[in-house]
Amino acid sequence: SVMHMVNTPEEALRARDSGCDVVIAQGTEGGGDNGPAELTTMTLLPQVVDAVGGDIPVVASGGIANGRGIAAAMALGAEGVHMCTRFSATKESSAHPNYKDMLLRSESVDAQLYMRGSTPVRVLRNKFSKEVEALIEAGASFPDIRRHAGEGRTRLGVYLGDLERGELDCGQTVGMIHEVATAEEVIDQLASEYAEVVKGISANLEAPISEKAEEVVAHGFIRTRA
């Protein structure tokens, strides 16, 4: 099967027409390579589902790291989810311990887009990303930036553990990760959280409208005008 990551509904249509079996709709929250449109998962996913969901499966990516995120993706029409940052912080991951430790010490705001004018990438900021940003601000051309970057920067940072000279691809879900667990433990937790969320939604839908309205008012979500 051929899967292709897309960042706009138009890209999804081209992927379908080119014979892809599955499209992964990645919102800008995701780590690594991004699209210039910078559409969030909540905005992108339903549009991709509307565009190609009747023909091929759509998988959600970007900003998903727990059962609540999975439930939200399914509600928006996804048939599955794609997680990178969350599973980078597992014991089985081939990422370097230095990188895993940095994930645990980072917040969502630390995962920032750079190289917006050419090939946007979401990373944890470090010496290397700041150097690239300085080159861009100085008006360097894309070929000059690529020459400075060289090859293998992601490998250097993520897999060899050089947190200053490597590129540290990372999504905004990094702020939701608080431990390095086994992949089995992560999957079990995701499944449990997802089931609990779906159960809660189902119970809420079954409650009488009057009860739900009273609960909403009690939580202060509805304000009456004076």
Secondary structure, DSSP 4 states (H G I P E B T S, - for coil): --EEEESSHHHHHHHHHTT-SEEEEE-TTSSEE--TT---HHHHHHHHHHHHTTTS-EEEESS--SHHHHHHHHHTT-SEEE-SHHHHTBTT--S-HHHHHHHHH--GGGEEEE-TTSS-EEEE--HHHHHHHHHHHTT--HHHHHHHH-S-HHIIIIIT--TTTS--B--GGGGG----B-HHHHHHHHHHHHHHHHHHHHHHHHS-HHHHHHHHHHTT------
